[in-house]
Amino acid sequence: MTKNMIMGGLAVFVLAVLSPFWFNMVTTTQAAPEPELLGPAKEARKCVLDKYDMRANHMSLLDEWRDAVVRDADRIYVAANGKSFNMSLSTGENSCLGCHADKAKFCDSCHTYTSVDPYCWECHTNPKEIE
Amino acid sequence: MTQKYLIPLAAVFLLFLVAYTGAGAGLGWFFGIVVPYLAIIAFLVGFVIKVMGWAASAVPFKIPTTCGQQKSLPWIKQNRIDNPDTTLGVFLRMLLEIFTFRSLFRNTKAAFNRNASKRIIYSWEIFLWVGALAFHYAFLVVLLRHFRFFTAPVPQVIQFLEALDGIVQVGLPGLFLSGVILAAATLFLLARRMYDAKVRYISQASDYFPLFLILGIAATGISMRYFTKVDVTGIKEMTMGLVTFSPVIPDGIGGLFYAHLFLVSILFAYFPASKLMHLGGVFLSPTRNTANDTRAKRHVNPWNYDVPIHTYQDYEDHFRDKMIEAGLPVDKKE
């Protein structure tokens, strides 16, 4: 190995390690989205879980809901705050999307930002798209 | 022997607790901003210094380890990769070494025969190679997947990698295979050090510490994704802040994330001072990266420097009279 080869390799390595820094300098960086509360959710201000709990846990909750509905026909979820909700992602006023009106602004903004591609929408449809 | 792994294990627990409780006590800015920046600086500076040191070191002898027929007479078939005499051969050999750990593939173990003869036998030991390959590639995939926290929008290639890694679609959030393989392979490499008496005998605290550290990183990461859960958008806000030099500490992130980040920072900072530097070292092993062409090209030891030498001719000039007097043979009579 000649010294030039070693230095060349080292330079490539340093550039690779620093790639998160320079990549964001040469490309336009998207700002962190703020999930917007639209429709009924704006007035309700009461979701099934607390804000940060919901942000972290909603996917597990939906997974449990799916099993509860499909396997046990159990459709009512009583939240810690005493309110009861219909265990449904997209059907009716008392479902997730019934309350959070805009899927693109509520679900997709964060999912796109964090590169999450949930397969919810391979079966469910966004109620707004049907109309 | 036990203290060799108990001390590193305790150290990793302690580091975890320091960050976990520290972040809870309002030191989020320290563990979330100061430590990661310091760690990346320590990593890069340490790495460069180490490699520059190696680059400045002499290679006094050409010492390729050969595993095949050397270039010889035209009718004897040479093994061009395992005993390379050209730069292309060396390049292919290095490529296979770096990407497939070829020398580890040849690993053998020595053991006494179980029958009455008790002869020592050598057998092919493939599991270290399998474990090492699984570990390194799983770690690479995990590392690359984390680019989703440092780029916005996330490049297609990272999304493709995530889709491939989560192809089994088990659970929600979907299971990533690389995480499982990484944890399993690390546990295997650890178990090997602990339960194989011969490997345990040569294992030091500096061998156990990175394994426990990586295990801690994997455990906290897996826990955050599948079990205890974190606010991923909040965390990405923070990591993006770090890489765009406008650091922020969002609310509601939780101590486990800071513990994960702290362990990763420790790994980065510790890297250049550790045996993990085989990342850079594998490129610079003279037993692999030199061609076996010493009979065709002269390799000059760079340590050879000008010293006043006293040749035989000088010696004879000096002592000629005395040598002739004593009847010793001389080259020149006068």
Interface residues (C-beta under 8 A of the other chain):
Chain A: M1 K3 I6 M7 G9 L10 F13 V14 V17 L18 P20 F21 F23 N24 T27 T29 Q30 A31 A32 P33 P35 K51 Y52 R55 A56 N57 M59 S60 L62 D63 C110 T112 Y113 T114 S115 V116 D117 P118 Y119
Chain B: I40 F43 L44 F47 V48 V51 M52 W54 A55 F147 R148 F149 F150 T151 A152 P153 V154 I158 Q159 E162 A163 Q169 G171 L172 P173 K229 V230 D231 V232 T233 G234 K236 E237 M240 V243 T244 F245 D251 G252 G280 F283 L284 N289
